[in-house]
Amino acid sequence: MDYFIIVVTTLAGLYFHWWLYVRIKRWMDRDLALSLAGGDEKKKSFMLQQLANAHRQKVKRRDLPRWLEAAAAGYPGE
């Protein structure tokens, strides 16, 4: 029974750390997209759509800042 408890708590801790890591990565990506939008609400919406497009296209995280900056430069409202 002791080993069962150790295994269950270890797996729960690993899952929690993985879940937290994924959430922080998402928050960082969202923050990057919103920071490129500035204070314009329409551009914020546009940038969040572009972030979703980047995830669908499986843009690598190291390329994401340049990809989002290019999308922000191509914003039709400017």
VOPAKOL-377492 format. One record per residue: x, y, z of N, C-alpha, C in turn. Coordinates in Angstrom, 3 decimals. Example, Ala and Ser with C-alpha at 12.3 -4.5 7.8 and 13.67 -1.06 7.14 Angstrom:
REM VOPAKOL-377492
> 13.190	-5.690	7.800	12.300	-4.500	7.800	13.200	-3.300	7.800
> 12.850	-2.250	7.080	13.670	-1.060	7.140	12.900	0.030	7.870
REM end
This chain:
REM VOPAKOL-377492
> 0.820	-1.202	0.000	0.000	0.000	0.000	0.864	1.266	0.000
> 1.999	1.214	0.689	2.880	2.379	0.729	3.381	2.735	-0.664
> 3.754	1.704	-1.449	4.251	1.962	-2.799	3.167	2.547	-3.684
> 1.947	2.102	-3.500	0.822	2.631	-4.267	0.656	4.125	-3.997
> 0.724	4.511	-2.753	0.580	5.919	-2.382	1.720	6.740	-2.981
> 2.927	6.211	-2.915	4.085	6.917	-3.471	3.937	7.086	-4.976
> 3.521	6.023	-5.660	3.350	6.078	-7.117	2.252	7.068	-7.488
> 1.136	7.015	-6.813	0.008	7.900	-7.126	0.389	9.359	-6.886
> 1.022	9.666	-5.773	1.376	11.065	-5.498	2.472	11.555	-6.448
> 3.390	10.677	-6.815	4.432	11.059	-7.773	3.817	11.357	-9.131
> 2.927	10.491	-9.597	2.277	10.724	-10.885	1.416	11.978	-10.857
> 0.717	12.194	-9.765	-0.100	13.407	-9.643	0.788	14.655	-9.663
> 1.921	14.597	-8.990	2.838	15.738	-8.987	3.429	15.994	-10.363
> 3.811	14.929	-11.066	4.343	15.080	-12.422	3.297	15.655	-13.363
> 2.067	15.160	-13.258	0.986	15.674	-14.099	0.746	17.149	-13.808
> 0.719	17.513	-12.536	0.495	18.914	-12.170	1.590	19.804	-12.725
> 2.849	19.384	-12.631	3.948	20.193	-13.146	3.876	20.316	-14.667
> 3.509	19.246	-15.351	3.346	19.304	-16.801	2.225	20.276	-17.159
> 1.084	20.161	-16.454	-0.066	21.020	-16.704	0.307	22.486	-16.476
> 1.030	22.769	-15.413	1.448	24.129	-15.100	2.400	24.660	-16.166
> 3.324	23.838	-16.624	4.265	24.223	-17.670	3.523	24.598	-18.952
> 2.546	23.790	-19.341	1.766	24.067	-20.551	0.978	25.357	-20.395
> 0.364	25.572	-19.245	-0.407	26.799	-19.005	0.496	28.035	-19.080
> 1.673	27.959	-18.487	2.587	29.109	-18.503	3.028	29.407	-19.929
> 3.306	28.365	-20.719	3.678	28.595	-22.121	2.553	29.285	-22.867
> 1.313	28.859	-22.641	0.166	29.493	-23.302	0.021	30.943	-22.875
> 0.194	31.201	-21.580	0.085	32.578	-21.077	1.164	33.461	-21.694
> 2.376	32.920	-21.807	3.467	33.700	-22.402	3.181	34.012	-23.874
> 2.678	33.038	-24.616	2.357	33.259	-26.023	1.242	34.288	-26.171
> 0.226	34.171	-25.326	-0.887	35.124	-25.368	-0.408	36.528	-25.000
> 0.437	36.621	-23.997	0.969	37.915	-23.583	1.798	38.548	-24.696
> 2.569	37.727	-25.401	3.365	38.237	-26.520	2.449	38.795	-27.602
> 1.418	38.051	-27.961	0.497	38.504	-29.004	-0.202	39.796	-28.591
> -0.634	39.874	-27.344	-1.332	41.073	-26.883	-0.387	42.265	-26.753
> 0.869	42.017	-26.411	1.809	43.130	-26.304	2.113	43.727	-27.672
> 2.080	42.908	-28.704	2.303	43.420	-30.053	1.106	44.217	-30.561
> -0.054	44.016	-29.937	-1.264	44.722	-30.363	-1.356	46.115	-29.765
> -0.677	46.352	-28.669	-0.781	47.651	-28.024	-2.125	47.808	-27.340
> -2.716	48.992	-27.436	-3.981	49.262	-26.760	-5.200	49.135	-27.648
> -5.009	48.827	-28.913	-6.107	48.741	-29.871	-6.866	47.426	-29.698
> -8.145	47.509	-29.345	-8.954	46.311	-29.082	-9.130	45.446	-30.328
> -9.318	46.091	-31.480	-9.486	45.324	-32.719	-8.193	44.600	-33.078
> -7.073	45.256	-32.834	-5.788	44.622	-33.136	-5.514	43.488	-32.150
> -5.971	43.635	-30.906	-5.823	42.546	-29.937	-6.566	41.310	-30.415
> -7.787	41.506	-30.882	-8.575	40.394	-31.404	-7.893	39.769	-32.612
> -7.375	40.619	-33.493	-6.660	40.145	-34.671	-5.433	39.324	-34.280
> -4.678	39.829	-33.310	-3.462	39.126	-32.900	-3.772	37.798	-32.221
> -4.863	37.718	-31.475	-5.248	36.435	-30.878	-5.666	35.442	-31.957
> -6.303	35.938	-33.020	-6.627	35.065	-34.151	-5.353	34.595	-34.833
> -4.375	35.474	-34.961	-3.105	35.101	-35.577	-2.352	34.086	-34.715
> -2.459	34.227	-33.413	-1.840	33.253	-32.514	-2.488	31.887	-32.701
> -3.807	31.868	-32.831	-4.502	30.603	-33.083	-4.075	30.021	-34.431
> -3.909	30.882	-35.438	-3.426	30.412	-36.740	-2.028	29.822	-36.624
> -1.189	30.449	-35.844	0.179	29.954	-35.664	0.163	28.577	-35.005
> -0.724	28.378	-34.038	-0.822	27.067	-33.389	-1.349	26.018	-34.362
> -2.319	26.407	-35.203	-2.848	25.458	-36.196	-1.786	25.081	-37.225
> -0.941	26.050	-37.571	0.117	25.803	-38.550	1.348	25.170	-37.906
> 1.282	24.967	-36.603	2.374	24.352	-35.846	3.694	25.118	-35.986
> 3.603	26.443	-35.835	4.793	27.287	-35.841	5.581	26.972	-34.571
> 6.869	26.748	-34.710	7.694	26.411	-33.556	7.800	27.611	-32.628
> 7.957	27.324	-31.331	8.001	28.400	-30.337	9.136	29.369	-30.591
> 10.266	28.893	-31.074	11.396	29.803	-31.301	11.120	30.742	-32.470
> 10.228	30.334	-33.381	9.876	31.167	-34.532	8.637	32.019	-34.283
> 7.948	31.756	-33.197	6.673	32.436	-32.928	6.821	33.954	-32.795
> 7.809	34.493	-32.091	7.898	35.967	-32.005	8.025	36.633	-33.373
> 8.886	36.095	-34.233	9.040	36.691	-35.570	7.763	36.529	-36.380
> 7.109	35.377	-36.236	5.877	35.112	-36.976	4.795	36.110	-36.545
> 4.667	36.323	-35.247	3.658	37.263	-34.750	4.000	38.712	-35.110
> 5.274	39.047	-35.096	5.667	40.395	-35.479	5.330	40.654	-36.950
> 5.529	39.653	-37.800	5.163	39.788	-39.209	3.658	39.928	-39.363
> 2.904	39.161	-38.561	1.442	39.267	-38.615	0.990	40.642	-38.134
> 1.629	41.174	-37.116	1.270	42.503	-36.589	1.589	43.576	-37.637
> 2.682	43.393	-38.359	3.045	44.368	-39.397	2.045	44.324	-40.547
> 1.427	43.182	-40.763	0.456	43.051	-41.840	-0.968	43.331	-41.407
> -1.147	43.923	-40.229	-2.486	44.249	-39.738	-3.150	45.233	-40.689
> -4.352	44.908	-41.184	-4.989	45.764	-42.190	-5.460	47.123	-41.660
> -5.548	47.287	-40.367	-6.060	48.546	-39.818	-5.059	49.678	-39.795
> -3.825	49.408	-40.119	-2.808	50.481	-40.046	-2.509	51.058	-41.386
REM end
